[in-house]
Structure formats: structure tokens, C-alpha cells
């Protein structure tokens, strides 16, 4: 296998999005679903006649015969699994918010997962490399005025990121990973999270980023992680991540490889169990974990002199001690069609509780349903519903109260921000998913509406999410 060959297919696979879309996807690129197998061979069964395959037609034929798909399949067989994903979010608030508006955001991600046993002869060893580019505007921050994004593709610092550059090795039941990685790529993660567009779910359940400061996709830092398989379905894992917030500043691009220059260390631990869908009629996924940051963070309310930071305008006081969060998550299939059908109904729940220094949130909880298989012939379509409650700490509410008083208003915003989303995921083609959605925010927090004198009106958000996984599209 030559480097030229890998570069050629990467360059070729980038032609389509530029031509097909006038726009530039809380995680490393997830393993994509393999395209459906070709129909079973059917032909003349008379004596002496060799069976002939039913010819492919339409898009299945394109996937089977296009040169990019052939090259991607060949590379994967040789140990190099390439992907290029594009995700776009469009959202507007016709009702409510600080002011009405419209925003678009998007990201592009390229990844290579390399089986070093096939490529170099290093047994049970894999290399992961991923980069991403983010761009666009935030409906929540710019128009509604709140801190919880309605677009999972928006990030406060746009531009490129090196999101993954690590190597992992299996020692029997023990798996070790070292390199550049994000906490939420490995902890508190679920395939159901990104069935939604709201940042309350995708890319990870809310709370850990705002309170603990975990590195979250696309940001990464130096990391080491060990996972031990207790059984075929149960595991325990522990990770240590360098905490250096300066790595996320504009212009860094995730390629500042300095180590030990940060202000602390992030430690994450998790125990999990996933039942086998092949043997369990109603499979489930269950996780319990924690995040600990040895950087204590800043006070949500007090300035460096112990007064109200909102009133004084001075920097907030640094806190000693640790930031600590506990989380739990459950995914449970509650109904499933007979046989090998994909059609099912799953319920899920998420909980995050701040157990360390007082920060922005006290707790976050969410629950919802995902229906896979909708109308006749639409086995890959989904309907998703989620409702979440973000409970802000008393100090955070006091800070927002003082900001309102400074602007000439009275009273305090509500402590609970409730956001719901209902969506329909239309599997238009292999690798192409279009997801119209409606979100509703009750008691939007005014963290980015600092001059507002009254509560922000409840907001209705209409949006569309488009996912294009080019490797799957081309039939990898």
C-alpha cells in the first residue's frame, strides 16, 4: 500500500461535497453502518445452467461500481479505514427569544483508523487520526441569548482542530490508549446522543463541559486511558487528560502539543454494561461514571475581592479544591419487531450532578424516546424526542440577578431551563440523513443577554440537520 494511494482517495472523496453542497460534522467519527448487502443471487436453476446474479440498479449499482467506493473498500481490507463527514445545522426562532433570527453552522471531519497489524505487523494495535473544521453562527447565543446551543455543530472558536491522534493496544482483556483525545469521545457516550440536534444531547449529555471543563470534541489534549473488560459485556475504564484551556484559544488549531503547561488534570472513570442485541430481546446500555478536574475553576458569583463580579466588573475569584461531577446514563430497548428487523423503540435517561466546587449548574437531567423504523418501507428512519432540565446553581442565578439589576431590571431568572426536541430522521440515501426538528425552550437563561431587564420569552426553534457520511455514501 502506498502513501500516494491513500492521498489520492482522500482527495477524490472531497470532490462531492464541494459540488453538491454550498456549505462547509460531543466525538471521533463513529463506525459507519455498512451498506446493505446485494440481493441474493437468483438465476436459471435448470440443469447445467450456472446461477446468474440479479443485476444491481440505481444507487446500489453506483455504490458497487464507483471508483472511490472500490478504493475505500480495498483500503479498509488492507487496514486503512477512511472517512469524511459533513454535518450542517440550520435553525431559526419565529417565536420567543431575546430577538428573532436565523443561524447556520457546520463542520467537516476527516478521519483515518489504521489497523497496524495489517499495515506494519504490530498485533492488536490501532492508530486513530482525526481532524475537523467548524464554522457558522449560534442561534442561542446571538438571538435567543441563552448558553445552551440549539445547534450541535456550533463552537465558540471556529476553524480547524486536530481532534484525535492516538494509538491503542490490546493486552488480552486490557486495552490501553495514549495520545491526543477528548474526554467525551470515550466517557458518557452513547449512539443515541446524536439522534438529536440540541446540544443538550449531542455530542454528550450537558453538564460535564460547563461545570467540569472536560475536553470535548473537537478539542483534545494529551491523554492516557485504560479499559479492562470484566466480561464480554461489562467493562471498567479510567482516563487521565491534561487540562490546559489555552489549547482551545483561537489560532491554536489543536496542534499545540505542549504537555504539563496547563492548570490541572482531568480524571474520568466509568463502569458500563451493554447487553448483546443478538441474544437479548430487549438490549440495553448502562453507564455510571465521574469527572474530576484538579483545577478548581472560578466562582460563578464572587470577584477577586469577594464581592459580586456582576456589579464590580472584576475578574471572578479562582477556587481551590477540585471540580467533581457524577453521571449516569441508561439506554433501554422497550419494544422490538420480531426476527432480524431493525424496527424498535428505545427509552433513555441521562443524569449529571455537580459534587465538587460550586459552578454554573447543580444538576442536569434528560429523558426521551427513539423510534427506529417508522412508516412502511422506512426501516432506517427515526423519530426522536427528548426533554431536558438544566438546573442552575444559586450563585449563578445570583450573578444573573445582579446583571439584570445593573441594567435597570428587577427579579431573577428561573433556575430551571427546560428544552425539548422532536425530530424526524429521514434516511434519504446510505450515508445521507436529513432531520427536520422543532425545539422548545422554557425559561431560557440570559447568560448572553446581559443587558436584558426581564425574563427572555420562551422560544420555539425550527431547525434542520443534514448529515453526509461520504465513505458510506460511496459504498465503503
Number of C-alpha atoms within 10 A of each C-alpha: 10 6 7 9 11 16 11 12 18 19 9 11 19 14 10 10 17 10 9 8 9 7 17 17 24 26 22 22 22 10 10 13 11 13 17 9 7 13 10 8 10 11 12 11 10 8 6 7 9 10 12 11 13 12 11 14 10 7 14 18 13 15 21 18 14 12 14 21 22 17 17 24 19 14 19 17 12 16 20 22 20 24 23 23 22 23 23 25 26 23 26 23 24 14 17 19 29 25 16 16 18 18 19 21 25 26 26 21 23 21 22 22 20 22 22 20 14 16 14 11 10 12 14 15 20 21 18 21 20 24 21 25 20 22 21 22 21 29 28 28 19 19 20 33 23 24 17 24 19 32 28 27 29 24 19 14 16 19 17 22 23 23 30 29 19 19 19 19 18 16 12 9 12 15 17 18 20 18 18 25 32 23 29 24 23 17 23 28 20 22 10 19 20 17 21 28 31 24 20 30 25 23 26 25 27 25 26 28 15 13 26 26 21 26 24 20 22 28 25 29 30 21 21 20 21 18 19 18 17 14 9 11 12 16 18 18 20 19 21 21 25 25 26 22 15 12 20 19 12 13 14 16 21 23 15 13 10 12 11 11 11 14 15 18 18 24 22 25 20 21 20 21 19 17 17 14 11 9 8 10 16 17 18 19 18 19 22 18 20 22 26 23 26 17 21 22 23 20 21 24 24 23 20 15 12 11 15 20 21 23 16 14 11 14 14 21 18 14 14 12 12 19 23 23 23 21 23 20 22 19 23 18 20 15 15 18 12 10 8 8 10 13 19 19 20 20 20 22 19 22 20 25 20 24 17 18 20 23 23 22 26 23 23 24 22 22 19 19 21 23 22 20 19 17 10 6 8 14 16 19 20 22 20 22 20 23 20 24 20 22 20 20 19 17 19 20 23 19 21 23 20 20 26 25 19 17 14 12 16 15 14 18 20 15 19 19 20 20 24 20 23 19 22 22 23 18 17 13 15 23 20 18 19 19 23 19 22 21 22 21 24 19 20 28 27 27 18 16 22 15 15 19 19 17 20 21 16 19 24 20 25 19 23 20 24 19 19 21 21 24 22 23 18 25 24 24
